């Protein structure tokens, strides 16, 4: 059996891109919503959708944010998949009622 040149090579890909810069912790601590910019294959996330977030400093320190889904449950996702968004109290109230 003939082996191809890449057969012995090892892949450095983890399936998750770390090329995106991490947003500063201070931006996430002020944010009350997150804009999805990459689903990374998560079928329960929608691109360009705003998600309500819950504060979780421990998760943020490890590169994750706590996203609230339509059922009201929260789950951890890589923060690199989102942009932090700070809505005014009035806008956040209206947006939460629409979701």
N, C-alpha and C positions, 0 to 999 in steps of 0.2 A: 504494500500500500504506500502510495506516494503522499507525503505530507506537504501541505502548502507552507509558504514562508511565514504566515501568521499563526500557524498551528501552535507553535511553541511560545508565542508572545503572550504576555499577560496584559489584561486590560486594566486601565486605571480608572475607568468609568464606574461611578457608583450608582448611576441612574438618576442622580439628582445634581443639578448644576449648582456649583458653589461660586460661579463666576460673578454673580450679582453681589454688589456691595450690601452689607448689612446696614439697615437704617439705624441711626443712633437711638439708644434706649430712651432718651428724653422725648423723641418724637412719638414713640409708641406709648409712653406714659401719658401724653397729652391727648392722644387719639381716642375717639369713641367709636370709630368705624374703620374698616379696612377695605380697600379696593383690590379685588382679585386680578392679578396681572399674569398669572401662570398657574394652571391647575396641576401640573406635574403628574398628570394621569389620574388624579382623584376625580372620580365620576360624580361625586356629590358637590363639587365646586363649579361655579359658573364664571367664565371670564367676564371682566368688566362689571361685575356685580359688587355692590356695597354690602358688607356684612357687619353686623354689630359685634363688638369685641368685649371681652371681660378682662379686667386687669389680672395679670398673673406674672409677677416679677420673676419668679423662679423659671418659668417657661421662657420668658423673654431673654433671660441671661443665657439660656441654652439655644437660642435662635428660633423659638416657636412662639406663636400667638394663639390665644384661645378665641375661636370663632363660634358665634351662636348661629345655629341653623334655623330653618323655618319652624321646627317643632319646639324651639326654645332650649334645646340641649346644646351644650358647648363641647367642642372638640379641639385638639391641638393640631396645628398645621405649621409648616415651615414659614417663618416670617418673610423669607425671600420671595414667597409667592404673592405677597401683598404690599400695597403702599398704605402707610398710615394716613388717616383722614380725620380732621377735627371739624365737626359740624357744630354750628351754634345750637344752643338748647332748643330753640324754636324749630329749626330745621331737623334736628335729631328726633324731636317729638313727632313731627309730621311724617318723617321717613319711617319711623317705627310703627306708626299706625297703618301705613301703606303696605308694609311687609307682612 
